[in-house]
Amino acid sequence: MNSSINYVSAQEALSFIQSNHRVFVHGSACTPHYLLKELARQKYRLQNVELVSITLQGNIEVAAPEYAGHFKINSLFVSEPVRLAINEGRGDFVPVFLSDIPDLFKKEVLKLDAALVQVSPPDEHGYCSLGVSVDIARSAVSCATHVIAQVNPKIPRTHGDGLMHIKRFSAMVYHEDSLPQINYSAKTGPEEMQIGKYVAELIDDGSTLQMGIGTIPDAVFKCLHNHKNLGVHTEMCSDGIVDLFENDVINNKHKKIHPFKTVTGFALGTDKLYNYVHDNPAFAFLDIDYVNDPHVIRRNPKVVAINSAVEVDITGQVCADSIGAKQFSGIGGQMDFMRGAALSEGGKPIIALTSRTHHGISRIVAALKPGAGVVTTRGHVHYIVTEYGVAFLYGQNLRQRAKALINIAHPNDREALEKACWERFKVF
């Protein structure tokens, strides 16, 4: 710890936060748990503090029922730690494209009184790094009245838009904390691996990839080791990218913008990933309003966007953020990249999902559940992939789409879907 820096206690730092304030909370691997725990202890003096965030990780104490009235979650992308609070009415969800969130801060649609962030220690010039979560945090710290930093030596120092001088901080708190470890490799089953093979067959050498986190992206990564000269421009990256980098499968040599660099907004995985991106000039962690801008995405050739869904109806409507009326996640960057890939020369927007849930419920459905949110419209969908094959929907009419989707549904669900298709379109 640099003794020349004026570090203060978490209690003192959080004195900048007052009742009725709106506070941004850094997310993903940079969720500032130490600050949040102290904030929870200060509930006695705080009322109606709104916490704005995306993808928080770990135990978020202030989301528990006993803090209702003191703190309210207003999530821009619902993650597991705050899901119950939102679905029980102790929090809210804002449907918004990930690329549009910085404008909510800049235009003061969501005016930020304070921001809680977790950063790397300052360098010799006084600059800290927002680490592996630059995404919307870059804009939040630029717009917030007060910025309170948890300085953690385990936060990777990343290249790109995440550098902040210590003069921007209203207070700095030194606390060493381990980063969350998210590893989907062990959870990847045979269905996901088959989907990975089908998706890999759609990816040409020289393509630029966007993939999220989860068992399906992990399976796709495992199926790409025979590919050549792939690039990456993605809102987030996970552990699977490391082996492909080290084996020169990913080298970004054919990208038109940021050649030879992987562009991302944030990284979430294990120490394998965090150590790899630390001070690695081959990675550019950039503001999400740039990374996820479809007009930027389309400038690269052969953009392949791979996203998932909760369910898809037989016309191609994609629900990706809710289970019926129950909020599960958010719009995120799915539409940003689906559209960007569609506009890219040779691009392929792909929705990949298992044909059934773990409870045996079909994900290919006659109609979306009541209250379900359409994240990607049927006008934007091109490819749907399950473990039973690939349905190409672009330019297909509703009857053709229904047939193609039924063909990749689970065999035990096809008869019911065929009946629904007949009732709706009088054909199968």
C-alpha positions as a Markdown table, in Angstrom:
| # | Residue | x | y | z |
|---|---|---|---|---|
| 1 | Met | 0.0 | 0.0 | 0.0 |
| 2 | Asn | 1.4 | 3.4 | -1.0 |
| 3 | Ser | 1.7 | 5.4 | 2.2 |
| 4 | Ser | 1.7 | 8.7 | 0.3 |
| 5 | Ile | -1.9 | 8.2 | -0.7 |
| 6 | Asn | -4.6 | 9.6 | 1.6 |
| 7 | Tyr | -6.6 | 6.5 | 2.2 |
| 8 | Val | -9.6 | 6.7 | 4.6 |
| 9 | Ser | -11.9 | 4.2 | 6.3 |
| 10 | Ala | -14.9 | 2.9 | 4.5 |
| 11 | Gln | -17.1 | 4.5 | 7.1 |
| 12 | Glu | -15.6 | 8.0 | 6.4 |
| 13 | Ala | -15.7 | 7.5 | 2.6 |
| 14 | Leu | -19.3 | 6.6 | 2.6 |
| 15 | Ser | -20.3 | 9.8 | 4.4 |
| 16 | Phe | -20.6 | 11.4 | 1.0 |
| 17 | Ile | -23.8 | 9.3 | 0.5 |
| 18 | Gln | -27.0 | 10.7 | 1.9 |
| 19 | Ser | -30.6 | 9.8 | 1.9 |
| 20 | Asn | -32.4 | 10.0 | -1.4 |
| 21 | His | -29.2 | 9.8 | -3.4 |
| 22 | Arg | -28.8 | 7.7 | -6.5 |
| 23 | Val | -25.6 | 5.7 | -6.4 |
| 24 | Phe | -23.9 | 3.7 | -9.1 |
| 25 | Val | -22.4 | 0.4 | -8.0 |
| 26 | His | -19.5 | -1.1 | -10.1 |
| 27 | Gly | -20.5 | -4.6 | -11.3 |
| 28 | Ser | -19.3 | -8.0 | -12.5 |
| 29 | Ala | -15.8 | -9.0 | -11.1 |
| 30 | Cys | -15.3 | -5.5 | -9.7 |
| 31 | Thr | -18.4 | -5.5 | -7.4 |
| 32 | Pro | -17.0 | -3.5 | -4.4 |
| 33 | His | -18.2 | -5.8 | -1.6 |
| 34 | Tyr | -16.2 | -4.2 | 1.2 |
| 35 | Leu | -17.9 | -0.8 | 0.5 |
| 36 | Leu | -21.3 | -2.4 | 0.1 |
| 37 | Lys | -21.0 | -4.2 | 3.5 |
| 38 | Glu | -20.1 | -0.9 | 5.2 |
| 39 | Leu | -23.0 | 0.8 | 3.4 |
| 40 | Ala | -25.3 | -1.8 | 4.8 |
| 41 | Arg | -24.1 | -1.0 | 8.3 |
| 42 | Gln | -25.0 | 2.6 | 7.8 |
| 43 | Lys | -28.7 | 1.9 | 7.1 |
| 44 | Tyr | -29.6 | 3.6 | 10.4 |
| 45 | Arg | -28.8 | 7.0 | 8.8 |
| 46 | Leu | -30.0 | 6.4 | 5.3 |
| 47 | Gln | -33.4 | 6.3 | 3.7 |
| 48 | Asn | -34.4 | 5.7 | 0.0 |
| 49 | Val | -30.9 | 5.3 | -1.4 |
| 50 | Glu | -31.3 | 4.1 | -5.0 |
| 51 | Leu | -28.5 | 1.7 | -6.2 |
| 52 | Val | -28.0 | 1.5 | -9.9 |
| 53 | Ser | -26.0 | -1.3 | -11.4 |
| 54 | Ile | -25.6 | -4.2 | -13.9 |
| 55 | Thr | -24.5 | -7.8 | -13.2 |
| 56 | Leu | -23.5 | -7.6 | -9.6 |
| 57 | Gln | -21.7 | -10.6 | -8.2 |
| 58 | Gly | -21.6 | -12.3 | -4.8 |
| 59 | Asn | -23.8 | -11.7 | -1.8 |
| 60 | Ile | -25.4 | -8.2 | -1.9 |
| 61 | Glu | -26.5 | -7.6 | 1.6 |
| 62 | Val | -28.4 | -4.4 | 0.9 |
| 63 | Ala | -30.8 | -6.3 | -1.4 |
| 64 | Ala | -32.1 | -8.3 | 1.6 |
| 65 | Pro | -35.7 | -7.6 | 2.9 |
| 66 | Glu | -34.5 | -6.0 | 6.1 |
| 67 | Tyr | -33.0 | -3.1 | 4.2 |
| 68 | Ala | -36.2 | -2.2 | 2.4 |
| 69 | Gly | -36.9 | 1.5 | 2.8 |
| 70 | His | -33.2 | 2.2 | 3.3 |
| 71 | Phe | -31.9 | 0.9 | -0.1 |
| 72 | Lys | -33.7 | 0.2 | -3.3 |
| 73 | Ile | -32.1 | -1.7 | -6.2 |
| 74 | Asn | -32.7 | -0.2 | -9.7 |
| 75 | Ser | -31.1 | -2.7 | -12.0 |
| 76 | Leu | -30.2 | -2.1 | -15.6 |
| 77 | Phe | -29.5 | -5.8 | -16.0 |
| 78 | Val | -30.7 | -8.2 | -13.4 |
| 79 | Ser | -28.2 | -10.7 | -11.9 |
| 80 | Glu | -28.7 | -13.5 | -9.5 |
| 81 | Pro | -27.9 | -11.5 | -6.2 |
| 82 | Val | -30.7 | -9.0 | -6.8 |
| 83 | Arg | -33.2 | -11.1 | -8.7 |
| 84 | Leu | -35.4 | -12.0 | -5.7 |
| 85 | Ala | -35.5 | -8.4 | -4.5 |
| 86 | Ile | -36.7 | -7.2 | -7.9 |
| 87 | Asn | -39.3 | -10.0 | -8.3 |
| 88 | Glu | -40.6 | -9.3 | -4.8 |
| 89 | Gly | -41.1 | -5.6 | -5.5 |
| 90 | Arg | -38.2 | -4.4 | -3.4 |
| 91 | Gly | -36.4 | -3.3 | -6.5 |
| 92 | Asp | -36.9 | -2.3 | -10.1 |
| 93 | Phe | -35.6 | -3.1 | -13.6 |
| 94 | Val | -34.9 | -0.7 | -16.4 |
| 95 | Pro | -35.3 | -2.3 | -19.9 |
| 96 | Val | -32.5 | -0.7 | -21.9 |
| 97 | Phe | -29.9 | -1.6 | -24.5 |
| 98 | Leu | -26.5 | -1.9 | -22.9 |
| 99 | Ser | -25.1 | 0.6 | -25.5 |
| 100 | Asp | -27.6 | 3.2 | -24.3 |
| 101 | Ile | -26.9 | 3.1 | -20.6 |
| 102 | Pro | -24.0 | 5.6 | -20.7 |
| 103 | Asp | -26.4 | 8.2 | -22.2 |
| 104 | Leu | -28.8 | 7.7 | -19.2 |
| 105 | Phe | -26.0 | 9.0 | -17.1 |
| 106 | Lys | -24.7 | 11.7 | -19.4 |
| 107 | Lys | -28.1 | 13.1 | -20.1 |
| 108 | Glu | -29.0 | 12.9 | -16.4 |
| 109 | Val | -32.0 | 10.7 | -17.1 |
| 110 | Leu | -30.4 | 8.8 | -14.2 |
| 111 | Lys | -28.4 | 11.6 | -12.5 |
| 112 | Leu | -25.8 | 10.0 | -10.3 |
| 113 | Asp | -25.0 | 11.5 | -6.9 |
| 114 | Ala | -22.2 | 9.0 | -6.2 |
| 115 | Ala | -20.4 | 6.0 | -7.7 |
| 116 | Leu | -18.9 | 3.1 | -5.8 |
| 117 | Val | -16.1 | 1.4 | -7.8 |
| 118 | Gln | -13.3 | -1.0 | -7.2 |
| 119 | Val | -9.9 | -0.2 | -8.9 |
| 120 | Ser | -6.3 | -1.1 | -9.1 |
| 121 | Pro | -3.7 | 0.8 | -7.0 |
| 122 | Pro | -2.5 | 4.0 | -8.6 |
| 123 | Asp | 0.6 | 3.9 | -10.8 |
| 124 | Glu | 3.6 | 6.3 | -10.5 |
| 125 | His | 1.5 | 8.9 | -12.4 |
| 126 | Gly | -1.5 | 8.6 | -10.1 |
| 127 | Tyr | -3.7 | 6.6 | -12.4 |
| 128 | Cys | -5.9 | 3.7 | -11.2 |
| 129 | Ser | -7.6 | 1.2 | -13.5 |
| 130 | Leu | -11.3 | 0.2 | -13.5 |
| 131 | Gly | -9.9 | -3.3 | -14.1 |
| 132 | Val | -12.0 | -5.9 | -15.8 |
| 133 | Ser | -15.2 | -3.9 | -15.7 |
| 134 | Val | -15.0 | -0.7 | -17.8 |
| 135 | Asp | -18.3 | -1.2 | -19.6 |
| 136 | Ile | -20.8 | 1.4 | -18.1 |
| 137 | Ala | -18.5 | 2.2 | -15.2 |
| 138 | Arg | -16.4 | 4.6 | -17.4 |
| 139 | Ser | -19.4 | 6.8 | -18.0 |
| 140 | Ala | -20.7 | 6.5 | -14.4 |
| 141 | Val | -17.4 | 7.8 | -12.8 |
| 142 | Ser | -17.3 | 10.6 | -15.4 |
| 143 | Cys | -20.8 | 11.7 | -14.5 |
| 144 | Ala | -21.2 | 11.0 | -10.7 |
| 145 | Thr | -20.8 | 14.0 | -8.3 |
| 146 | His | -18.8 | 11.9 | -5.9 |
| 147 | Val | -16.7 | 8.8 | -6.7 |
| 148 | Ile | -15.7 | 6.5 | -3.9 |
| 149 | Ala | -13.0 | 3.9 | -4.7 |
| 150 | Gln | -12.2 | 0.6 | -3.1 |
| 151 | Val | -8.5 | 0.2 | -4.0 |
| 152 | Asn | -7.7 | -3.5 | -4.4 |
| 153 | Pro | -4.2 | -4.8 | -5.4 |
| 154 | Lys | -5.9 | -7.9 | -6.9 |
| 155 | Ile | -7.7 | -5.9 | -9.5 |
| 156 | Pro | -6.0 | -6.3 | -12.9 |
| 157 | Arg | -4.7 | -3.2 | -14.6 |
| 158 | Thr | -6.2 | -3.2 | -18.0 |
| 159 | His | -5.5 | -1.2 | -21.2 |
| 160 | Gly | -8.2 | 1.0 | -22.8 |
| 161 | Asp | -10.7 | 3.5 | -21.3 |
| 162 | Gly | -10.5 | 2.4 | -17.7 |
| 163 | Leu | -7.8 | 4.7 | -16.4 |
| 164 | Met | -8.8 | 7.2 | -13.7 |
| 165 | His | -6.6 | 9.7 | -11.9 |
| 166 | Ile | -6.8 | 9.7 | -8.1 |
| 167 | Lys | -7.9 | 13.4 | -8.2 |
| 168 | Arg | -11.2 | 12.2 | -9.6 |
| 169 | Phe | -11.9 | 10.3 | -6.3 |
| 170 | Ser | -13.7 | 11.9 | -3.5 |
| 171 | Ala | -12.4 | 9.2 | -1.2 |
| 172 | Met | -10.2 | 6.1 | -1.5 |
| 173 | Val | -10.4 | 3.0 | 0.7 |
| 174 | Tyr | -7.7 | 0.4 | 0.6 |
| 175 | His | -8.9 | -3.2 | 1.0 |
| 176 | Glu | -7.5 | -6.4 | -0.6 |
| 177 | Asp | -10.2 | -8.8 | -1.8 |
| 178 | Ser | -10.3 | -11.8 | -4.0 |
| 179 | Leu | -12.2 | -11.6 | -7.3 |
| 180 | Pro | -15.2 | -13.9 | -8.0 |
| 181 | Gln | -14.4 | -17.1 | -9.8 |
| 182 | Ile | -16.9 | -18.1 | -12.5 |
| 183 | Asn | -16.2 | -21.3 | -14.3 |
| 184 | Tyr | -18.8 | -22.9 | -16.6 |
| 185 | Ser | -16.5 | -25.5 | -18.1 |
| 186 | Ala | -17.4 | -28.1 | -15.6 |
| 187 | Lys | -21.1 | -27.5 | -16.2 |
| 188 | Thr | -20.9 | -28.1 | -20.0 |
| 189 | Gly | -23.0 | -31.2 | -21.0 |
| 190 | Pro | -23.4 | -33.1 | -24.2 |
| 191 | Glu | -26.3 | -30.9 | -25.4 |
| 192 | Glu | -24.1 | -27.8 | -25.1 |
| 193 | Met | -21.2 | -29.5 | -26.8 |
| 194 | Gln | -23.4 | -30.5 | -29.7 |
| 195 | Ile | -24.6 | -26.9 | -30.0 |
| 196 | Gly | -21.0 | -25.8 | -29.8 |
| 197 | Lys | -20.1 | -28.0 | -32.8 |
| 198 | Tyr | -23.1 | -26.7 | -34.9 |
| 199 | Val | -22.1 | -23.1 | -34.1 |
| 200 | Ala | -18.5 | -23.7 | -34.9 |
| 201 | Glu | -19.5 | -25.0 | -38.3 |
| 202 | Leu | -21.1 | -21.6 | -39.0 |
| 203 | Ile | -17.9 | -19.7 | -38.1 |
| 204 | Asp | -15.5 | -19.0 | -41.0 |
| 205 | Asp | -11.8 | -18.5 | -40.6 |
| 206 | Gly | -11.1 | -14.7 | -40.1 |
| 207 | Ser | -14.5 | -14.1 | -38.4 |
| 208 | Thr | -14.9 | -11.6 | -35.6 |
| 209 | Leu | -16.6 | -13.1 | -32.5 |
| 210 | Gln | -18.9 | -11.9 | -29.9 |
| 211 | Met | -19.8 | -14.4 | -27.2 |
| 212 | Gly | -21.1 | -14.0 | -23.7 |
| 213 | Ile | -20.6 | -16.2 | -20.6 |
| 214 | Gly | -22.2 | -19.6 | -19.9 |
| 215 | Thr | -22.0 | -23.2 | -20.9 |
| 216 | Ile | -22.9 | -22.7 | -24.6 |
| 217 | Pro | -20.2 | -20.0 | -25.2 |
| 218 | Asp | -17.7 | -22.2 | -23.3 |
| 219 | Ala | -18.7 | -25.1 | -25.6 |
| 220 | Val | -18.2 | -23.0 | -28.7 |
| 221 | Phe | -14.7 | -22.0 | -27.6 |
| 222 | Lys | -13.8 | -25.7 | -27.2 |
| 223 | Cys | -14.9 | -26.4 | -30.7 |
| 224 | Leu | -12.8 | -23.6 | -32.4 |
| 225 | His | -9.3 | -25.0 | -32.0 |
| 226 | Asn | -9.1 | -25.9 | -35.7 |
| 227 | His | -10.1 | -22.4 | -36.9 |
| 228 | Lys | -7.6 | -19.7 | -38.0 |
| 229 | Asn | -7.2 | -16.0 | -37.6 |
| 230 | Leu | -10.3 | -15.3 | -35.5 |
| 231 | Gly | -10.9 | -11.9 | -34.0 |
| 232 | Val | -12.9 | -10.7 | -31.0 |
| 233 | His | -15.1 | -7.6 | -30.5 |
| 234 | Thr | -17.4 | -8.4 | -27.6 |
| 235 | Glu | -19.2 | -6.8 | -24.7 |
| 236 | Met | -17.6 | -9.4 | -22.4 |
| 237 | Cys | -15.1 | -12.2 | -22.4 |
| 238 | Ser | -14.5 | -15.3 | -20.3 |
| 239 | Asp | -11.9 | -18.0 | -19.7 |
| 240 | Gly | -12.4 | -19.8 | -23.0 |
| 241 | Ile | -10.7 | -17.0 | -24.8 |
| 242 | Val | -7.3 | -17.6 | -23.2 |
| 243 | Asp | -6.4 | -21.0 | -24.8 |
| 244 | Leu | -7.5 | -19.8 | -28.2 |
| 245 | Phe | -5.2 | -16.7 | -27.8 |
| 246 | Glu | -2.3 | -18.8 | -26.7 |
| 247 | Asn | -2.7 | -21.2 | -29.7 |
| 248 | Asp | -2.9 | -18.3 | -32.2 |
| 249 | Val | -6.5 | -19.2 | -33.1 |
| 250 | Ile | -7.5 | -15.7 | -32.0 |
| 251 | Asn | -5.0 | -13.1 | -33.2 |
| 252 | Asn | -7.4 | -10.3 | -34.5 |
| 253 | Lys | -5.3 | -9.9 | -37.7 |
| 254 | His | -8.3 | -9.5 | -40.1 |
| 255 | Lys | -10.2 | -7.0 | -38.1 |
| 256 | Lys | -10.8 | -3.7 | -39.8 |
| 257 | Ile | -11.0 | -1.7 | -36.5 |
| 258 | His | -8.6 | -2.3 | -33.7 |
| 259 | Pro | -6.6 | -5.0 | -35.6 |
| 260 | Phe | -4.5 | -7.2 | -33.4 |
| 261 | Lys | -6.5 | -6.3 | -30.3 |
| 262 | Thr | -9.4 | -8.0 | -28.6 |
| 263 | Val | -12.0 | -5.3 | -27.8 |
| 264 | Thr | -14.3 | -5.9 | -24.8 |
| 265 | Gly | -16.2 | -4.1 | -22.2 |
| 266 | Phe | -15.7 | -6.4 | -19.3 |
| 267 | Ala | -14.3 | -9.8 | -18.3 |
| 268 | Leu | -15.7 | -12.4 | -16.0 |
| 269 | Gly | -14.2 | -15.7 | -15.2 |
| 270 | Thr | -11.4 | -17.1 | -13.0 |
| 271 | Asp | -7.9 | -16.0 | -12.1 |
| 272 | Lys | -6.7 | -17.7 | -15.3 |
| 273 | Leu | -8.5 | -14.9 | -17.2 |
| 274 | Tyr | -7.8 | -12.1 | -14.8 |
| 275 | Asn | -4.1 | -12.8 | -14.8 |
| 276 | Tyr | -4.0 | -13.1 | -18.6 |
| 277 | Val | -5.6 | -9.7 | -19.2 |
| 278 | His | -3.5 | -7.9 | -16.5 |
| 279 | Asp | -1.3 | -5.3 | -18.3 |
| 280 | Asn | -1.9 | -7.2 | -21.6 |
| 281 | Pro | -1.8 | -4.7 | -24.5 |
| 282 | Ala | -3.5 | -7.2 | -26.7 |
| 283 | Phe | -6.8 | -6.4 | -24.8 |
| 284 | Ala | -8.6 | -3.1 | -25.0 |
| 285 | Phe | -11.3 | -2.6 | -22.3 |
| 286 | Leu | -13.5 | 0.2 | -23.7 |
| 287 | Asp | -16.6 | 2.2 | -22.9 |
| 288 | Ile | -19.7 | 0.1 | -23.7 |
| 289 | Asp | -21.3 | 2.9 | -25.7 |
| 290 | Tyr | -18.5 | 2.3 | -28.3 |
| 291 | Val | -18.1 | -1.4 | -27.9 |
| 292 | Asn | -21.8 | -2.1 | -28.4 |
| 293 | Asp | -22.6 | 0.5 | -31.0 |
| 294 | Pro | -24.0 | -1.5 | -34.0 |
| 295 | His | -22.4 | 1.0 | -36.4 |
| 296 | Val | -19.0 | 0.2 | -34.9 |
| 297 | Ile | -19.6 | -3.6 | -34.7 |
| 298 | Arg | -20.6 | -3.8 | -38.4 |
| 299 | Arg | -17.2 | -2.3 | -39.5 |
| 300 | Asn | -15.5 | -5.6 | -38.8 |
| 301 | Pro | -15.9 | -8.4 | -41.4 |
| 302 | Lys | -17.7 | -11.6 | -40.7 |
| 303 | Val | -19.0 | -10.7 | -37.3 |
| 304 | Val | -20.5 | -13.7 | -35.6 |
| 305 | Ala | -22.7 | -12.8 | -32.6 |
| 306 | Ile | -23.6 | -15.8 | -30.4 |
| 307 | Asn | -26.3 | -15.1 | -27.8 |
| 308 | Ser | -28.8 | -17.3 | -25.9 |
| 309 | Ala | -32.4 | -17.1 | -24.9 |
| 310 | Val | -35.0 | -18.3 | -22.4 |
| 311 | Glu | -37.4 | -19.4 | -25.1 |
| 312 | Val | -38.2 | -18.8 | -28.8 |
| 313 | Asp | -41.7 | -19.0 | -30.3 |
| 314 | Ile | -42.4 | -20.6 | -33.7 |
| 315 | Thr | -42.3 | -17.3 | -35.5 |
| 316 | Gly | -38.8 | -16.5 | -34.2 |
| 317 | Gln | -39.5 | -14.1 | -31.4 |
| 318 | Val | -36.8 | -14.4 | -28.8 |
| 319 | Cys | -37.4 | -13.9 | -25.1 |
| 320 | Ala | -34.1 | -13.6 | -23.3 |
| 321 | Asp | -34.7 | -11.5 | -20.2 |
| 322 | Ser | -37.6 | -13.0 | -18.4 |
| 323 | Ile | -39.5 | -16.2 | -17.5 |
| 324 | Gly | -43.0 | -15.1 | -18.2 |
| 325 | Ala | -43.5 | -12.0 | -16.1 |
| 326 | Lys | -40.7 | -12.9 | -13.7 |
| 327 | Gln | -37.6 | -10.8 | -14.4 |
| 328 | Phe | -34.5 | -13.0 | -14.9 |
| 329 | Ser | -31.8 | -10.9 | -16.6 |
| 330 | Gly | -32.0 | -7.9 | -19.0 |
| 331 | Ile | -31.8 | -6.8 | -22.5 |
| 332 | Gly | -28.1 | -6.3 | -22.2 |
| 333 | Gly | -26.1 | -6.3 | -25.5 |
| 334 | Gln | -28.0 | -9.0 | -27.4 |
| 335 | Met | -29.8 | -6.6 | -29.8 |
| 336 | Asp | -26.7 | -4.4 | -30.2 |
| 337 | Phe | -24.7 | -7.4 | -31.5 |
| 338 | Met | -27.5 | -9.2 | -33.3 |
| 339 | Arg | -28.0 | -6.0 | -35.4 |
| 340 | Gly | -24.3 | -5.3 | -35.7 |
| 341 | Ala | -23.6 | -8.8 | -36.9 |
| 342 | Ala | -26.4 | -8.7 | -39.4 |
| 343 | Leu | -25.1 | -5.5 | -40.9 |
| 344 | Ser | -21.5 | -6.8 | -41.0 |
| 345 | Glu | -20.2 | -8.0 | -44.4 |
| 346 | Gly | -20.6 | -11.8 | -44.1 |
| 347 | Gly | -21.9 | -11.5 | -40.6 |
| 348 | Lys | -24.0 | -14.1 | -38.8 |
| 349 | Pro | -26.3 | -13.3 | -35.8 |
| 350 | Ile | -27.0 | -16.5 | -33.9 |
| 351 | Ile | -29.3 | -17.4 | -31.0 |
| 352 | Ala | -28.1 | -20.7 | -29.4 |
| 353 | Leu | -30.1 | -22.6 | -26.7 |
| 354 | Thr | -30.8 | -26.1 | -25.6 |
| 355 | Ser | -34.1 | -27.5 | -26.9 |
| 356 | Arg | -35.3 | -28.0 | -23.3 |
| 357 | Thr | -34.7 | -26.6 | -19.9 |
| 358 | His | -33.1 | -28.7 | -17.1 |
| 359 | His | -36.7 | -29.4 | -16.0 |
| 360 | Gly | -37.7 | -30.9 | -19.4 |
| 361 | Ile | -39.7 | -27.9 | -20.6 |
| 362 | Ser | -39.5 | -27.0 | -24.3 |
| 363 | Arg | -37.6 | -23.8 | -25.1 |
| 364 | Ile | -39.2 | -23.8 | -28.6 |
| 365 | Val | -42.8 | -22.8 | -27.9 |
| 366 | Ala | -46.0 | -22.2 | -29.8 |
| 367 | Ala | -46.3 | -18.8 | -28.0 |
| 368 | Leu | -44.2 | -17.0 | -25.5 |
| 369 | Lys | -45.3 | -17.1 | -21.8 |
| 370 | Pro | -47.7 | -14.3 | -20.7 |
| 371 | Gly | -45.6 | -11.4 | -19.7 |
| 372 | Ala | -42.5 | -12.6 | -21.5 |
| 373 | Gly | -40.2 | -9.8 | -22.9 |
| 374 | Val | -39.2 | -9.9 | -26.5 |
| 375 | Val | -35.5 | -8.9 | -26.6 |
| 376 | Thr | -34.8 | -9.8 | -30.2 |
| 377 | Thr | -37.7 | -9.5 | -32.6 |
| 378 | Arg | -38.5 | -12.0 | -35.3 |
| 379 | Gly | -37.4 | -9.4 | -37.9 |
| 380 | His | -33.9 | -9.4 | -36.5 |
| 381 | Val | -33.4 | -13.2 | -36.1 |
| 382 | His | -31.2 | -15.1 | -38.6 |
| 383 | Tyr | -30.0 | -18.3 | -37.1 |
| 384 | Ile | -31.4 | -20.4 | -34.2 |
| 385 | Val | -29.3 | -23.3 | -33.0 |
| 386 | Thr | -30.2 | -26.2 | -30.6 |
| 387 | Glu | -28.5 | -29.6 | -30.1 |
| 388 | Tyr | -30.8 | -30.9 | -32.9 |
| 389 | Gly | -29.5 | -28.5 | -35.6 |
| 390 | Val | -29.7 | -25.1 | -37.2 |
| 391 | Ala | -32.8 | -23.2 | -38.3 |
| 392 | Phe | -32.1 | -20.4 | -40.8 |
| 393 | Leu | -35.0 | -17.9 | -40.5 |
| 394 | Tyr | -33.8 | -14.9 | -42.4 |
| 395 | Gly | -36.2 | -14.2 | -45.3 |
| 396 | Gln | -38.5 | -17.0 | -44.3 |
| 397 | Asn | -42.2 | -16.6 | -44.0 |
| 398 | Leu | -44.0 | -17.5 | -40.8 |
| 399 | Arg | -45.0 | -21.0 | -41.9 |
| 400 | Gln | -41.4 | -21.7 | -43.1 |
| 401 | Arg | -40.0 | -20.5 | -39.8 |
| 402 | Ala | -42.4 | -22.7 | -37.8 |
| 403 | Lys | -41.3 | -25.8 | -39.7 |
| 404 | Ala | -37.6 | -25.0 | -39.4 |
| 405 | Leu | -37.9 | -24.4 | -35.6 |
| 406 | Ile | -40.0 | -27.5 | -35.0 |
| 407 | Asn | -37.3 | -29.5 | -36.7 |
| 408 | Ile | -34.7 | -28.4 | -34.1 |
| 409 | Ala | -37.1 | -28.8 | -31.1 |
| 410 | His | -36.8 | -31.8 | -28.8 |
| 411 | Pro | -38.3 | -34.8 | -30.6 |
| 412 | Asn | -40.8 | -35.3 | -27.8 |
| 413 | Asp | -42.1 | -31.8 | -28.2 |
| 414 | Arg | -42.6 | -31.7 | -31.9 |
| 415 | Glu | -46.0 | -33.3 | -32.1 |
| 416 | Ala | -47.5 | -30.6 | -29.9 |
| 417 | Leu | -45.7 | -27.9 | -31.8 |
| 418 | Glu | -47.0 | -29.3 | -35.1 |
| 419 | Lys | -50.5 | -29.2 | -33.8 |
| 420 | Ala | -50.1 | -25.6 | -32.8 |
| 421 | Cys | -48.6 | -24.8 | -36.2 |
| 422 | Trp | -51.6 | -26.4 | -37.9 |
| 423 | Glu | -54.1 | -24.4 | -35.7 |
| 424 | Arg | -52.3 | -21.2 | -36.4 |
| 425 | Phe | -51.2 | -21.5 | -40.0 |
| 426 | Lys | -53.3 | -24.4 | -41.3 |
| 427 | Val | -50.2 | -26.1 | -42.6 |
| 428 | Phe | -47.4 | -28.4 | -41.5 |
